Amino acid sequence: MSRRAKPSTTPLAQVRRYFGLDQATLAAYVGVGAGMVGHLEAGRKISCSQVLLRLLPLLQALPAPGTFTEADNPAADLAPPAAPSLLARLDYCQHHARRARRELKKLTDTLEHARRWQQALPALLAGAADERAYAWLARRQQQAVGGAEQRV
């Protein structure tokens, strides 16, 4: 039978609990690894002065001891979503991912066509036989350049 872990009362744990941070985010803030935050919270390691100095502004923002409870944490009241709603959300996300992939394919194809035109146009302009063909190619070049500037 497993035991329920006793919540840590270290300054790091209090800051994490109050601000709703995960270990990796708090670790990045104080300048240590996420594993080190776990060790510091569990009391297996002692906080160095640099960690405490970086943590000081967050500690000062905490309410007075004993005034913050888990009831103040809005996430504590949230029940986990039901499985059918998660499946519906998964279906919705997969649908939009497929749609985004199709749009990406179209944009990739358009980009490839524009690259091909960009490579071919200088030679075509140089070898244009008549004024009409040259004017058409020049307009096409302007469209390609204008479209590329708008996308960037």
Phi and psi in radians as a Rosetta constraint file:
Dihedral C 1 N 2 CA 2 C 2 CIRCULARHARMONIC -1.463 0.35
Dihedral N 2 CA 2 C 2 N 3 CIRCULARHARMONIC 2.649 0.35
Dihedral C 2 N 3 CA 3 C 3 CIRCULARHARMONIC -1.737 0.35
Dihedral N 3 CA 3 C 3 N 4 CIRCULARHARMONIC 2.589 0.35
Dihedral C 3 N 4 CA 4 C 4 CIRCULARHARMONIC -1.413 0.35
Dihedral N 4 CA 4 C 4 N 5 CIRCULARHARMONIC 2.315 0.35
Dihedral C 4 N 5 CA 5 C 5 CIRCULARHARMONIC -1.219 0.35
Dihedral N 5 CA 5 C 5 N 6 CIRCULARHARMONIC 2.472 0.35
Dihedral C 5 N 6 CA 6 C 6 CIRCULARHARMONIC -1.394 0.35
Dihedral N 6 CA 6 C 6 N 7 CIRCULARHARMONIC 2.271 0.35
Dihedral C 6 N 7 CA 7 C 7 CIRCULARHARMONIC -1.090 0.35
Dihedral N 7 CA 7 C 7 N 8 CIRCULARHARMONIC 2.454 0.35
Dihedral C 7 N 8 CA 8 C 8 CIRCULARHARMONIC -1.304 0.35
Dihedral N 8 CA 8 C 8 N 9 CIRCULARHARMONIC 2.563 0.35
Dihedral C 8 N 9 CA 9 C 9 CIRCULARHARMONIC -1.986 0.35
Dihedral N 9 CA 9 C 9 N 10 CIRCULARHARMONIC 0.238 0.35
Dihedral C 9 N 10 CA 10 C 10 CIRCULARHARMONIC -1.197 0.35
Dihedral N 10 CA 10 C 10 N 11 CIRCULARHARMONIC 2.759 0.35
Dihedral C 10 N 11 CA 11 C 11 CIRCULARHARMONIC -0.974 0.35
Dihedral N 11 CA 11 C 11 N 12 CIRCULARHARMONIC -0.696 0.35
Dihedral C 11 N 12 CA 12 C 12 CIRCULARHARMONIC -1.072 0.35
Dihedral N 12 CA 12 C 12 N 13 CIRCULARHARMONIC -0.765 0.35
Dihedral C 12 N 13 CA 13 C 13 CIRCULARHARMONIC -1.156 0.35
Dihedral N 13 CA 13 C 13 N 14 CIRCULARHARMONIC -0.677 0.35
Dihedral C 13 N 14 CA 14 C 14 CIRCULARHARMONIC -1.110 0.35
Dihedral N 14 CA 14 C 14 N 15 CIRCULARHARMONIC -0.764 0.35
Dihedral C 14 N 15 CA 15 C 15 CIRCULARHARMONIC -1.113 0.35
Dihedral N 15 CA 15 C 15 N 16 CIRCULARHARMONIC -0.789 0.35
Dihedral C 15 N 16 CA 16 C 16 CIRCULARHARMONIC -1.075 0.35
Dihedral N 16 CA 16 C 16 N 17 CIRCULARHARMONIC -0.773 0.35
Dihedral C 16 N 17 CA 17 C 17 CIRCULARHARMONIC -1.171 0.35
Dihedral N 17 CA 17 C 17 N 18 CIRCULARHARMONIC -0.764 0.35
Dihedral C 17 N 18 CA 18 C 18 CIRCULARHARMONIC -1.184 0.35
Dihedral N 18 CA 18 C 18 N 19 CIRCULARHARMONIC -0.757 0.35
Dihedral C 18 N 19 CA 19 C 19 CIRCULARHARMONIC -1.602 0.35
Dihedral N 19 CA 19 C 19 N 20 CIRCULARHARMONIC -0.076 0.35
Dihedral C 19 N 20 CA 20 C 20 CIRCULARHARMONIC 1.214 0.35
Dihedral N 20 CA 20 C 20 N 21 CIRCULARHARMONIC 0.621 0.35
Dihedral C 20 N 21 CA 21 C 21 CIRCULARHARMONIC -1.622 0.35
Dihedral N 21 CA 21 C 21 N 22 CIRCULARHARMONIC 2.648 0.35
Dihedral C 21 N 22 CA 22 C 22 CIRCULARHARMONIC -1.607 0.35
Dihedral N 22 CA 22 C 22 N 23 CIRCULARHARMONIC 2.959 0.35
Dihedral C 22 N 23 CA 23 C 23 CIRCULARHARMONIC -1.085 0.35
Dihedral N 23 CA 23 C 23 N 24 CIRCULARHARMONIC -0.678 0.35
Dihedral C 23 N 24 CA 24 C 24 CIRCULARHARMONIC -1.140 0.35
Dihedral N 24 CA 24 C 24 N 25 CIRCULARHARMONIC -0.698 0.35
Dihedral C 24 N 25 CA 25 C 25 CIRCULARHARMONIC -1.174 0.35
Dihedral N 25 CA 25 C 25 N 26 CIRCULARHARMONIC -0.793 0.35
Dihedral C 25 N 26 CA 26 C 26 CIRCULARHARMONIC -1.157 0.35
Dihedral N 26 CA 26 C 26 N 27 CIRCULARHARMONIC -0.646 0.35
Dihedral C 26 N 27 CA 27 C 27 CIRCULARHARMONIC -1.079 0.35
Dihedral N 27 CA 27 C 27 N 28 CIRCULARHARMONIC -0.729 0.35
Dihedral C 27 N 28 CA 28 C 28 CIRCULARHARMONIC -1.127 0.35
Dihedral N 28 CA 28 C 28 N 29 CIRCULARHARMONIC -0.613 0.35
Dihedral C 28 N 29 CA 29 C 29 CIRCULARHARMONIC -1.196 0.35
Dihedral N 29 CA 29 C 29 N 30 CIRCULARHARMONIC -0.795 0.35
Dihedral C 29 N 30 CA 30 C 30 CIRCULARHARMONIC -1.518 0.35
Dihedral N 30 CA 30 C 30 N 31 CIRCULARHARMONIC -0.174 0.35
Dihedral C 30 N 31 CA 31 C 31 CIRCULARHARMONIC 1.504 0.35
Dihedral N 31 CA 31 C 31 N 32 CIRCULARHARMONIC 0.566 0.35
Dihedral C 31 N 32 CA 32 C 32 CIRCULARHARMONIC -2.272 0.35
Dihedral N 32 CA 32 C 32 N 33 CIRCULARHARMONIC 3.072 0.35
Dihedral C 32 N 33 CA 33 C 33 CIRCULARHARMONIC -1.402 0.35
Dihedral N 33 CA 33 C 33 N 34 CIRCULARHARMONIC 2.779 0.35
Dihedral C 33 N 34 CA 34 C 34 CIRCULARHARMONIC -1.093 0.35
Dihedral N 34 CA 34 C 34 N 35 CIRCULARHARMONIC -0.629 0.35
Dihedral C 34 N 35 CA 35 C 35 CIRCULARHARMONIC -1.103 0.35
Dihedral N 35 CA 35 C 35 N 36 CIRCULARHARMONIC -0.645 0.35
Dihedral C 35 N 36 CA 36 C 36 CIRCULARHARMONIC -1.138 0.35
Dihedral N 36 CA 36 C 36 N 37 CIRCULARHARMONIC -0.662 0.35
Dihedral C 36 N 37 CA 37 C 37 CIRCULARHARMONIC -1.065 0.35
Dihedral N 37 CA 37 C 37 N 38 CIRCULARHARMONIC -0.736 0.35
Dihedral C 37 N 38 CA 38 C 38 CIRCULARHARMONIC -1.060 0.35
Dihedral N 38 CA 38 C 38 N 39 CIRCULARHARMONIC -0.747 0.35
Dihedral C 38 N 39 CA 39 C 39 CIRCULARHARMONIC -1.138 0.35
Dihedral N 39 CA 39 C 39 N 40 CIRCULARHARMONIC -0.716 0.35
Dihedral C 39 N 40 CA 40 C 40 CIRCULARHARMONIC -1.152 0.35
Dihedral N 40 CA 40 C 40 N 41 CIRCULARHARMONIC -0.712 0.35
Dihedral C 40 N 41 CA 41 C 41 CIRCULARHARMONIC -1.146 0.35
Dihedral N 41 CA 41 C 41 N 42 CIRCULARHARMONIC -0.673 0.35
Dihedral C 41 N 42 CA 42 C 42 CIRCULARHARMONIC -1.360 0.35
Dihedral N 42 CA 42 C 42 N 43 CIRCULARHARMONIC -0.198 0.35
Dihedral C 42 N 43 CA 43 C 43 CIRCULARHARMONIC 1.471 0.35
Dihedral N 43 CA 43 C 43 N 44 CIRCULARHARMONIC 0.191 0.35
Dihedral C 43 N 44 CA 44 C 44 CIRCULARHARMONIC -1.364 0.35
Dihedral N 44 CA 44 C 44 N 45 CIRCULARHARMONIC -0.356 0.35
Dihedral C 44 N 45 CA 45 C 45 CIRCULARHARMONIC -2.262 0.35
Dihedral N 45 CA 45 C 45 N 46 CIRCULARHARMONIC 2.736 0.35
Dihedral C 45 N 46 CA 46 C 46 CIRCULARHARMONIC -1.773 0.35
Dihedral N 46 CA 46 C 46 N 47 CIRCULARHARMONIC 2.367 0.35
Dihedral C 46 N 47 CA 47 C 47 CIRCULARHARMONIC -1.132 0.35
Dihedral N 47 CA 47 C 47 N 48 CIRCULARHARMONIC 2.365 0.35
Dihedral C 47 N 48 CA 48 C 48 CIRCULARHARMONIC -1.487 0.35
Dihedral N 48 CA 48 C 48 N 49 CIRCULARHARMONIC 2.899 0.35
Dihedral C 48 N 49 CA 49 C 49 CIRCULARHARMONIC -1.126 0.35
Dihedral N 49 CA 49 C 49 N 50 CIRCULARHARMONIC -0.581 0.35
Dihedral C 49 N 50 CA 50 C 50 CIRCULARHARMONIC -1.132 0.35
Dihedral N 50 CA 50 C 50 N 51 CIRCULARHARMONIC -0.712 0.35
Dihedral C 50 N 51 CA 51 C 51 CIRCULARHARMONIC -1.128 0.35
Dihedral N 51 CA 51 C 51 N 52 CIRCULARHARMONIC -0.773 0.35
Dihedral C 51 N 52 CA 52 C 52 CIRCULARHARMONIC -1.147 0.35
Dihedral N 52 CA 52 C 52 N 53 CIRCULARHARMONIC -0.645 0.35
Dihedral C 52 N 53 CA 53 C 53 CIRCULARHARMONIC -1.135 0.35
Dihedral N 53 CA 53 C 53 N 54 CIRCULARHARMONIC -0.717 0.35
Dihedral C 53 N 54 CA 54 C 54 CIRCULARHARMONIC -1.200 0.35
Dihedral N 54 CA 54 C 54 N 55 CIRCULARHARMONIC -0.517 0.35
Dihedral C 54 N 55 CA 55 C 55 CIRCULARHARMONIC -1.455 0.35
Dihedral N 55 CA 55 C 55 N 56 CIRCULARHARMONIC -0.315 0.35
Dihedral C 55 N 56 CA 56 C 56 CIRCULARHARMONIC -0.945 0.35
Dihedral N 56 CA 56 C 56 N 57 CIRCULARHARMONIC -0.802 0.35
Dihedral C 56 N 57 CA 57 C 57 CIRCULARHARMONIC -1.067 0.35
Dihedral N 57 CA 57 C 57 N 58 CIRCULARHARMONIC -0.626 0.35
Dihedral C 57 N 58 CA 58 C 58 CIRCULARHARMONIC -1.258 0.35
Dihedral N 58 CA 58 C 58 N 59 CIRCULARHARMONIC -0.651 0.35
Dihedral C 58 N 59 CA 59 C 59 CIRCULARHARMONIC -1.127 0.35
Dihedral N 59 CA 59 C 59 N 60 CIRCULARHARMONIC -0.653 0.35
Dihedral C 59 N 60 CA 60 C 60 CIRCULARHARMONIC -1.202 0.35
Dihedral N 60 CA 60 C 60 N 61 CIRCULARHARMONIC -0.430 0.35
Dihedral C 60 N 61 CA 61 C 61 CIRCULARHARMONIC -1.416 0.35
Dihedral N 61 CA 61 C 61 N 62 CIRCULARHARMONIC -0.205 0.35
Dihedral C 61 N 62 CA 62 C 62 CIRCULARHARMONIC -1.195 0.35
Dihedral N 62 CA 62 C 62 N 63 CIRCULARHARMONIC 2.588 0.35
Dihedral C 62 N 63 CA 63 C 63 CIRCULARHARMONIC -1.201 0.35
Dihedral N 63 CA 63 C 63 N 64 CIRCULARHARMONIC 2.920 0.35
Dihedral C 63 N 64 CA 64 C 64 CIRCULARHARMONIC -0.991 0.35
Dihedral N 64 CA 64 C 64 N 65 CIRCULARHARMONIC 2.577 0.35
Dihedral C 64 N 65 CA 65 C 65 CIRCULARHARMONIC -0.968 0.35
Dihedral N 65 CA 65 C 65 N 66 CIRCULARHARMONIC 2.386 0.35
Dihedral C 65 N 66 CA 66 C 66 CIRCULARHARMONIC 1.559 0.35
Dihedral N 66 CA 66 C 66 N 67 CIRCULARHARMONIC -0.180 0.35
Dihedral C 66 N 67 CA 67 C 67 CIRCULARHARMONIC -1.610 0.35
Dihedral N 67 CA 67 C 67 N 68 CIRCULARHARMONIC -0.374 0.35
Dihedral C 67 N 68 CA 68 C 68 CIRCULARHARMONIC -1.710 0.35
Dihedral N 68 CA 68 C 68 N 69 CIRCULARHARMONIC 2.214 0.35
Dihedral C 68 N 69 CA 69 C 69 CIRCULARHARMONIC -2.207 0.35
Dihedral N 69 CA 69 C 69 N 70 CIRCULARHARMONIC 2.976 0.35
Dihedral C 69 N 70 CA 70 C 70 CIRCULARHARMONIC -1.094 0.35
Dihedral N 70 CA 70 C 70 N 71 CIRCULARHARMONIC -0.399 0.35
Dihedral C 70 N 71 CA 71 C 71 CIRCULARHARMONIC -1.171 0.35
Dihedral N 71 CA 71 C 71 N 72 CIRCULARHARMONIC -0.424 0.35
Dihedral C 71 N 72 CA 72 C 72 CIRCULARHARMONIC -1.299 0.35
Dihedral N 72 CA 72 C 72 N 73 CIRCULARHARMONIC -0.242 0.35
Dihedral C 72 N 73 CA 73 C 73 CIRCULARHARMONIC -1.477 0.35
Dihedral N 73 CA 73 C 73 N 74 CIRCULARHARMONIC 1.929 0.35
Dihedral C 73 N 74 CA 74 C 74 CIRCULARHARMONIC -1.100 0.35
Dihedral N 74 CA 74 C 74 N 75 CIRCULARHARMONIC -0.454 0.35
Dihedral C 74 N 75 CA 75 C 75 CIRCULARHARMONIC -1.245 0.35
Dihedral N 75 CA 75 C 75 N 76 CIRCULARHARMONIC -0.352 0.35
Dihedral C 75 N 76 CA 76 C 76 CIRCULARHARMONIC -1.197 0.35
Dihedral N 76 CA 76 C 76 N 77 CIRCULARHARMONIC -0.460 0.35
Dihedral C 76 N 77 CA 77 C 77 CIRCULARHARMONIC -1.454 0.35
Dihedral N 77 CA 77 C 77 N 78 CIRCULARHARMONIC -0.236 0.35
Dihedral C 77 N 78 CA 78 C 78 CIRCULARHARMONIC -1.344 0.35
Dihedral N 78 CA 78 C 78 N 79 CIRCULARHARMONIC 2.269 0.35
Dihedral C 78 N 79 CA 79 C 79 CIRCULARHARMONIC -1.539 0.35
Dihedral N 79 CA 79 C 79 N 80 CIRCULARHARMONIC 2.617 0.35
Dihedral C 79 N 80 CA 80 C 80 CIRCULARHARMONIC -1.117 0.35
Dihedral N 80 CA 80 C 80 N 81 CIRCULARHARMONIC 2.514 0.35
Dihedral C 80 N 81 CA 81 C 81 CIRCULARHARMONIC -1.153 0.35
Dihedral N 81 CA 81 C 81 N 82 CIRCULARHARMONIC 2.672 0.35
Dihedral C 81 N 82 CA 82 C 82 CIRCULARHARMONIC -1.252 0.35
Dihedral N 82 CA 82 C 82 N 83 CIRCULARHARMONIC 2.662 0.35
Dihedral C 82 N 83 CA 83 C 83 CIRCULARHARMONIC -1.016 0.35
Dihedral N 83 CA 83 C 83 N 84 CIRCULARHARMONIC -0.754 0.35
Dihedral C 83 N 84 CA 84 C 84 CIRCULARHARMONIC -1.053 0.35
Dihedral N 84 CA 84 C 84 N 85 CIRCULARHARMONIC -0.647 0.35
Dihedral C 84 N 85 CA 85 C 85 CIRCULARHARMONIC -1.210 0.35
Dihedral N 85 CA 85 C 85 N 86 CIRCULARHARMONIC -0.599 0.35
Dihedral C 85 N 86 CA 86 C 86 CIRCULARHARMONIC -1.150 0.35
Dihedral N 86 CA 86 C 86 N 87 CIRCULARHARMONIC -0.702 0.35
Dihedral C 86 N 87 CA 87 C 87 CIRCULARHARMONIC -1.148 0.35
Dihedral N 87 CA 87 C 87 N 88 CIRCULARHARMONIC -0.675 0.35
Dihedral C 87 N 88 CA 88 C 88 CIRCULARHARMONIC -1.131 0.35
Dihedral N 88 CA 88 C 88 N 89 CIRCULARHARMONIC -0.708 0.35
Dihedral C 88 N 89 CA 89 C 89 CIRCULARHARMONIC -1.142 0.35
Dihedral N 89 CA 89 C 89 N 90 CIRCULARHARMONIC -0.717 0.35
Dihedral C 89 N 90 CA 90 C 90 CIRCULARHARMONIC -1.055 0.35
Dihedral N 90 CA 90 C 90 N 91 CIRCULARHARMONIC -0.791 0.35
Dihedral C 90 N 91 CA 91 C 91 CIRCULARHARMONIC -1.058 0.35
Dihedral N 91 CA 91 C 91 N 92 CIRCULARHARMONIC -0.761 0.35
Dihedral C 91 N 92 CA 92 C 92 CIRCULARHARMONIC -1.069 0.35
Dihedral N 92 CA 92 C 92 N 93 CIRCULARHARMONIC -0.813 0.35
Dihedral C 92 N 93 CA 93 C 93 CIRCULARHARMONIC -1.139 0.35
Dihedral N 93 CA 93 C 93 N 94 CIRCULARHARMONIC -0.704 0.35
Dihedral C 93 N 94 CA 94 C 94 CIRCULARHARMONIC -1.142 0.35
Dihedral N 94 CA 94 C 94 N 95 CIRCULARHARMONIC -0.681 0.35
Dihedral C 94 N 95 CA 95 C 95 CIRCULARHARMONIC -1.062 0.35
Dihedral N 95 CA 95 C 95 N 96 CIRCULARHARMONIC -0.824 0.35
Dihedral C 95 N 96 CA 96 C 96 CIRCULARHARMONIC -1.209 0.35
Dihedral N 96 CA 96 C 96 N 97 CIRCULARHARMONIC -0.544 0.35
Dihedral C 96 N 97 CA 97 C 97 CIRCULARHARMONIC -1.158 0.35
Dihedral N 97 CA 97 C 97 N 98 CIRCULARHARMONIC -0.722 0.35
Dihedral C 97 N 98 CA 98 C 98 CIRCULARHARMONIC -1.096 0.35
Dihedral N 98 CA 98 C 98 N 99 CIRCULARHARMONIC -0.747 0.35
Dihedral C 98 N 99 CA 99 C 99 CIRCULARHARMONIC -1.108 0.35
Dihedral N 99 CA 99 C 99 N 100 CIRCULARHARMONIC -0.716 0.35
Dihedral C 99 N 100 CA 100 C 100 CIRCULARHARMONIC -1.147 0.35
Dihedral N 100 CA 100 C 100 N 101 CIRCULARHARMONIC -0.654 0.35
Dihedral C 100 N 101 CA 101 C 101 CIRCULARHARMONIC -1.123 0.35
Dihedral N 101 CA 101 C 101 N 102 CIRCULARHARMONIC -0.689 0.35
Dihedral C 101 N 102 CA 102 C 102 CIRCULARHARMONIC -1.120 0.35
Dihedral N 102 CA 102 C 102 N 103 CIRCULARHARMONIC -0.753 0.35
Dihedral C 102 N 103 CA 103 C 103 CIRCULARHARMONIC -1.125 0.35
Dihedral N 103 CA 103 C 103 N 104 CIRCULARHARMONIC -0.695 0.35
Dihedral C 103 N 104 CA 104 C 104 CIRCULARHARMONIC -1.088 0.35
Dihedral N 104 CA 104 C 104 N 105 CIRCULARHARMONIC -0.706 0.35
Dihedral C 104 N 105 CA 105 C 105 CIRCULARHARMONIC -1.065 0.35
Dihedral N 105 CA 105 C 105 N 106 CIRCULARHARMONIC -0.775 0.35
Dihedral C 105 N 106 CA 106 C 106 CIRCULARHARMONIC -1.080 0.35
Dihedral N 106 CA 106 C 106 N 107 CIRCULARHARMONIC -0.778 0.35
Dihedral C 106 N 107 CA 107 C 107 CIRCULARHARMONIC -1.156 0.35
Dihedral N 107 CA 107 C 107 N 108 CIRCULARHARMONIC -0.659 0.35
Dihedral C 107 N 108 CA 108 C 108 CIRCULARHARMONIC -1.135 0.35
Dihedral N 108 CA 108 C 108 N 109 CIRCULARHARMONIC -0.736 0.35
Dihedral C 108 N 109 CA 109 C 109 CIRCULARHARMONIC -1.096 0.35
Dihedral N 109 CA 109 C 109 N 110 CIRCULARHARMONIC -0.753 0.35
Dihedral C 109 N 110 CA 110 C 110 CIRCULARHARMONIC -1.081 0.35
Dihedral N 110 CA 110 C 110 N 111 CIRCULARHARMONIC -0.743 0.35
Dihedral C 110 N 111 CA 111 C 111 CIRCULARHARMONIC -1.088 0.35
Dihedral N 111 CA 111 C 111 N 112 CIRCULARHARMONIC -0.743 0.35
Dihedral C 111 N 112 CA 112 C 112 CIRCULARHARMONIC -1.118 0.35
Dihedral N 112 CA 112 C 112 N 113 CIRCULARHARMONIC -0.711 0.35
Dihedral C 112 N 113 CA 113 C 113 CIRCULARHARMONIC -1.117 0.35
Dihedral N 113 CA 113 C 113 N 114 CIRCULARHARMONIC -0.705 0.35
Dihedral C 113 N 114 CA 114 C 114 CIRCULARHARMONIC -1.124 0.35
Dihedral N 114 CA 114 C 114 N 115 CIRCULARHARMONIC -0.686 0.35
Dihedral C 114 N 115 CA 115 C 115 CIRCULARHARMONIC -1.099 0.35
Dihedral N 115 CA 115 C 115 N 116 CIRCULARHARMONIC -0.735 0.35
Dihedral C 115 N 116 CA 116 C 116 CIRCULARHARMONIC -1.097 0.35
Dihedral N 116 CA 116 C 116 N 117 CIRCULARHARMONIC -0.772 0.35
Dihedral C 116 N 117 CA 117 C 117 CIRCULARHARMONIC -1.092 0.35
Dihedral N 117 CA 117 C 117 N 118 CIRCULARHARMONIC -0.727 0.35
Dihedral C 117 N 118 CA 118 C 118 CIRCULARHARMONIC -1.069 0.35
Dihedral N 118 CA 118 C 118 N 119 CIRCULARHARMONIC -0.641 0.35
Dihedral C 118 N 119 CA 119 C 119 CIRCULARHARMONIC -1.289 0.35
Dihedral N 119 CA 119 C 119 N 120 CIRCULARHARMONIC -0.631 0.35
Dihedral C 119 N 120 CA 120 C 120 CIRCULARHARMONIC -1.487 0.35
Dihedral N 120 CA 120 C 120 N 121 CIRCULARHARMONIC -0.485 0.35
Dihedral C 120 N 121 CA 121 C 121 CIRCULARHARMONIC -1.063 0.35
Dihedral N 121 CA 121 C 121 N 122 CIRCULARHARMONIC -0.746 0.35
Dihedral C 121 N 122 CA 122 C 122 CIRCULARHARMONIC -1.014 0.35
Dihedral N 122 CA 122 C 122 N 123 CIRCULARHARMONIC -0.732 0.35
Dihedral C 122 N 123 CA 123 C 123 CIRCULARHARMONIC -1.208 0.35
Dihedral N 123 CA 123 C 123 N 124 CIRCULARHARMONIC -0.691 0.35
Dihedral C 123 N 124 CA 124 C 124 CIRCULARHARMONIC -1.136 0.35
Dihedral N 124 CA 124 C 124 N 125 CIRCULARHARMONIC -0.714 0.35
Dihedral C 124 N 125 CA 125 C 125 CIRCULARHARMONIC -1.127 0.35
Dihedral N 125 CA 125 C 125 N 126 CIRCULARHARMONIC -0.687 0.35
Dihedral C 125 N 126 CA 126 C 126 CIRCULARHARMONIC -1.174 0.35
Dihedral N 126 CA 126 C 126 N 127 CIRCULARHARMONIC -0.561 0.35
Dihedral C 126 N 127 CA 127 C 127 CIRCULARHARMONIC -1.778 0.35
Dihedral N 127 CA 127 C 127 N 128 CIRCULARHARMONIC 0.214 0.35
Dihedral C 127 N 128 CA 128 C 128 CIRCULARHARMONIC -1.092 0.35
Dihedral N 128 CA 128 C 128 N 129 CIRCULARHARMONIC 2.215 0.35
Dihedral C 128 N 129 CA 129 C 129 CIRCULARHARMONIC -1.354 0.35
Dihedral N 129 CA 129 C 129 N 130 CIRCULARHARMONIC -0.704 0.35
Dihedral C 129 N 130 CA 130 C 130 CIRCULARHARMONIC -2.233 0.35
Dihedral N 130 CA 130 C 130 N 131 CIRCULARHARMONIC 2.962 0.35
Dihedral C 130 N 131 CA 131 C 131 CIRCULARHARMONIC -1.129 0.35
Dihedral N 131 CA 131 C 131 N 132 CIRCULARHARMONIC -0.633 0.35
Dihedral C 131 N 132 CA 132 C 132 CIRCULARHARMONIC -1.146 0.35
Dihedral N 132 CA 132 C 132 N 133 CIRCULARHARMONIC -0.800 0.35
Dihedral C 132 N 133 CA 133 C 133 CIRCULARHARMONIC -1.115 0.35
Dihedral N 133 CA 133 C 133 N 134 CIRCULARHARMONIC -0.702 0.35
Dihedral C 133 N 134 CA 134 C 134 CIRCULARHARMONIC -1.109 0.35
Dihedral N 134 CA 134 C 134 N 135 CIRCULARHARMONIC -0.773 0.35
Dihedral C 134 N 135 CA 135 C 135 CIRCULARHARMONIC -1.084 0.35
Dihedral N 135 CA 135 C 135 N 136 CIRCULARHARMONIC -0.742 0.35
Dihedral C 135 N 136 CA 136 C 136 CIRCULARHARMONIC -1.093 0.35
Dihedral N 136 CA 136 C 136 N 137 CIRCULARHARMONIC -0.797 0.35
Dihedral C 136 N 137 CA 137 C 137 CIRCULARHARMONIC -1.139 0.35
Dihedral N 137 CA 137 C 137 N 138 CIRCULARHARMONIC -0.680 0.35
Dihedral C 137 N 138 CA 138 C 138 CIRCULARHARMONIC -1.117 0.35
Dihedral N 138 CA 138 C 138 N 139 CIRCULARHARMONIC -0.715 0.35
Dihedral C 138 N 139 CA 139 C 139 CIRCULARHARMONIC -1.109 0.35
Dihedral N 139 CA 139 C 139 N 140 CIRCULARHARMONIC -0.714 0.35
Dihedral C 139 N 140 CA 140 C 140 CIRCULARHARMONIC -1.086 0.35
Dihedral N 140 CA 140 C 140 N 141 CIRCULARHARMONIC -0.691 0.35
Dihedral C 140 N 141 CA 141 C 141 CIRCULARHARMONIC -1.141 0.35
Dihedral N 141 CA 141 C 141 N 142 CIRCULARHARMONIC -0.738 0.35
Dihedral C 141 N 142 CA 142 C 142 CIRCULARHARMONIC -1.100 0.35
Dihedral N 142 CA 142 C 142 N 143 CIRCULARHARMONIC -0.692 0.35
Dihedral C 142 N 143 CA 143 C 143 CIRCULARHARMONIC -1.111 0.35
Dihedral N 143 CA 143 C 143 N 144 CIRCULARHARMONIC -0.721 0.35
Dihedral C 143 N 144 CA 144 C 144 CIRCULARHARMONIC -1.153 0.35
Dihedral N 144 CA 144 C 144 N 145 CIRCULARHARMONIC -0.753 0.35
Dihedral C 144 N 145 CA 145 C 145 CIRCULARHARMONIC -1.173 0.35
Dihedral N 145 CA 145 C 145 N 146 CIRCULARHARMONIC -0.785 0.35
Dihedral C 145 N 146 CA 146 C 146 CIRCULARHARMONIC -1.094 0.35
Dihedral N 146 CA 146 C 146 N 147 CIRCULARHARMONIC -0.735 0.35
Dihedral C 146 N 147 CA 147 C 147 CIRCULARHARMONIC -1.152 0.35
Dihedral N 147 CA 147 C 147 N 148 CIRCULARHARMONIC -0.640 0.35
Dihedral C 147 N 148 CA 148 C 148 CIRCULARHARMONIC -1.204 0.35
Dihedral N 148 CA 148 C 148 N 149 CIRCULARHARMONIC -0.660 0.35
Dihedral C 148 N 149 CA 149 C 149 CIRCULARHARMONIC -1.188 0.35
Dihedral N 149 CA 149 C 149 N 150 CIRCULARHARMONIC -0.618 0.35
Dihedral C 149 N 150 CA 150 C 150 CIRCULARHARMONIC -1.217 0.35
Dihedral N 150 CA 150 C 150 N 151 CIRCULARHARMONIC -0.585 0.35
Dihedral C 150 N 151 CA 151 C 151 CIRCULARHARMONIC -1.288 0.35
Dihedral N 151 CA 151 C 151 N 152 CIRCULARHARMONIC -0.469 0.35
